[in-house]
């Protein structure tokens, strides 16, 4: 059977009429978050459909409750709500002083798996305060495509006298050191900066460790309970996109409206 996840300990279900109401108790601490154990999909379905069967949730000193009518809420609905709650705690933790920075790059073209497009701008802000820690153009030593120029408005003339990536990398490492690096579509920015470093035979340091990164775009979709990515709707410049990503981070510190 296909396994699914459920919490580990908690209150009994209640029922009204012929419908069971599954009650999930959520542990609210930034450090502990959710605790889970495996159960089968069949077991989960049985627990949600039987008003006399205990539905287990995590017990904590500080708690809030989510109520789901098992006659209307699917197992996917419940798991999505649990994930959204987890994302809310994650966002609050990322906004703690000194916890994280938000980074964004603009590139000379669309960077893909098969085609490297060097960065022509990078910005980093403090996730907690929104303070700008770095905002600089980069001379990519390669022409900026017309499509990229139409997108972000950075021209070859703008970057002609800007520092190159070997000059910028030490500063990026300094302002991101000891912080979780957040980005909107972090896979893209991670790949761009690692490829830029490889291009110049440079060690990307902690920028090259994927575990130091996290993705605001993916977390936003988990918070919304959707299976697609939403565009950032920023201004398509690195600093403006960092600030737009922080606005989203602030928004997902509140319970998702479903």
Secondary structure, DSSP 8 states (H G I E B T S, - for coil): --EEEE-SS----EEETTEEEEEEEEE--TTT----EEEEHHHHHHHHH-TTS-------SSEEEEEEETTT--HHHHHHHHHHHHHHHHHHHHTSTTSEEEEEEEESS---SS----EEEEEEEETTT--EEEEEE---SS---HHHHHHH---HHHHTTS--HHHHHHHHHHHHTTSEEEETTHHHHHHHHHHHHHHTT---GGGG-GGGEEEHHHHHHHHHT-SS-------SSHHHHHHHHHHHHHHTTS----
